[in-house]
Amino acid sequence: MKPRFQFTQQMSNRYMRCYKTAAGRLANTERYLLDAGLSGEPVSELPTLVDKVTDGAETPRQMEINLGVISTRKRTTHDRVKPLGFTGAGNPDGALALTPMDKLANDLAALNLPPDELERRRHQAEQDAACLLKQLGTFIDQGYVHLLRLQERELFADSLAAYARKVSDADVQSVRATMDGIVNGTTTL
């Protein structure tokens, strides 16, 4: 017998998660009607139920997003900035240079993020910090730092100290930027 659908296993799993999440949004009687309609029985309420559980999704992808099966992250100004940094020492994207206006736009966009996006970004920051620490440890422990000329080593040490100060001052800077935005009328809470 030939299969009815040509889905990958991953796609099938996502659709099953969609159904499970959607069914959880319905009362028992509504879930029964949804199951009956999806099984091919005539159910006049089926379009209304599907619209209700998928938040009006018009495409399968939108349904997956609305049901939280896949996530999207908002594109920010940061995504449009061309990488300028190093590419041969473990950071293929290089350092990203942001103008002050781009940084402000990103900071303002981050003020009103939904809790799940904030959690995703917090988790990503933890992973990035661990990766940076590992790369820095390898760079120093393997003696690569000693391959730098004296002036480059001093610049490297000064840069690390400057970043350490920025990390320590991050909360103060964030509060100051938010307060400045409120005073200037560019930020609303």
FENRAJO-V946983 format. One line per field, one symbol per residue. psi: psi as a letter, one per 30 degrees, with the letter a starting at -180 (. if undefined). burial: # if it has 24 or more other C-alpha atoms within 12 Angstrom, else .. Layout:
BEGIN
psi=???
burial=???
END
This chain:
BEGIN
psi=kkkekilleeeeeeeeeeeeeeefflleeeeeeeeeefffkjjffeeeeeeefghgkfleeeeeeefgellkkkkleeffkkkfalfghfifflkkkkleeeeeeeeeefehkleeeeeeeeeeeeeeeeeeeeeeeeeeefgeeffkleeeeeeeeeeeeeeeeeeegeeeeeeeeeeeeeefgfkk.
burial=.............##..##..##......##.###.............##.###........#######........#.........................#.#####..................................................................##...........
END
